[in-house]
């Protein structure tokens, strides 16, 4: 039956290596392409903000207060006369930073705990998973609020809070996949020849459970950006006059009737960035999940 399947494959497909076929699937996924292009634009906007715009994101210019969008200020100005486009561009740096660092922290701790719990089992598994269950008893944003209240109002503390609140997702997924993988023959063979436990986890287990974790982490970045913006909106994250999307929404909500642009453009920036990341996550799921691929 295997030979028949191989004969039915196109000759070009048979010549491609697994990595080459994976790249081809990436190129054919509309979700991944659109999401990657849009996200790349936001990243370039954040990196080259000082080149793209010449305005200072925090300098107050009272005579330009609440100026509508025009040729000089394409996104208008806010209640302090600051250029909204400039603040959106600089705000992309902070929001993307919150998303990436928070997910990196959550994935590192969560995956490590999940692999340890799934591999050793017994009382170690029970202790780790009961701790995870306690964390799951709190809604994510509520747990983040508690952590920020303890650590203090600061952007770094927001990253830590959002990261810690996301640990259970990665821990549970890593544990479940580890339980499936550790019973496979090559893991048993590695244990039989006396391979160190750390090497077995890092070389034999982690690479085989990483695909679904990548998808979760990609979508997690979008959730972390929203959570970071929400905490800043509530005054618990970055503090004024820092150009951050959540702060911009909070400052502009008082002028929704007379200056719609102050909140509209930061809101659109959040929506577009989160949508692009979610598109990438959906595309990665379709590409990396063999069941969906079939």
Secondary structure as GFF3:
##gff-version 3
##sequence-region A 1 294
A	DSSP	alpha_helix	2	8	.	.	.	ID=ss1
A	DSSP	alpha_helix	11	15	.	.	.	ID=ss2
A	DSSP	alpha_helix	18	28	.	.	.	ID=ss3
A	DSSP	alpha_helix	30	47	.	.	.	ID=ss4
A	DSSP	alpha_helix	49	52	.	.	.	ID=ss5
A	DSSP	three_ten_helix	62	64	.	.	.	ID=ss6
A	DSSP	alpha_helix	84	120	.	.	.	ID=ss7
A	DSSP	alpha_helix	122	136	.	.	.	ID=ss8
A	DSSP	alpha_helix	140	151	.	.	.	ID=ss9
A	DSSP	alpha_helix	155	165	.	.	.	ID=ss10
A	DSSP	alpha_helix	167	181	.	.	.	ID=ss11
A	DSSP	alpha_helix	185	192	.	.	.	ID=ss12
A	DSSP	alpha_helix	197	199	.	.	.	ID=ss13
A	DSSP	pi_helix	200	205	.	.	.	ID=ss14
A	DSSP	alpha_helix	206	233	.	.	.	ID=ss15
A	DSSP	alpha_helix	245	252	.	.	.	ID=ss16
A	DSSP	three_ten_helix	253	255	.	.	.	ID=ss17
A	DSSP	alpha_helix	261	288	.	.	.	ID=ss18
A	DSSP	alpha_helix	290	293	.	.	.	ID=ss19
###
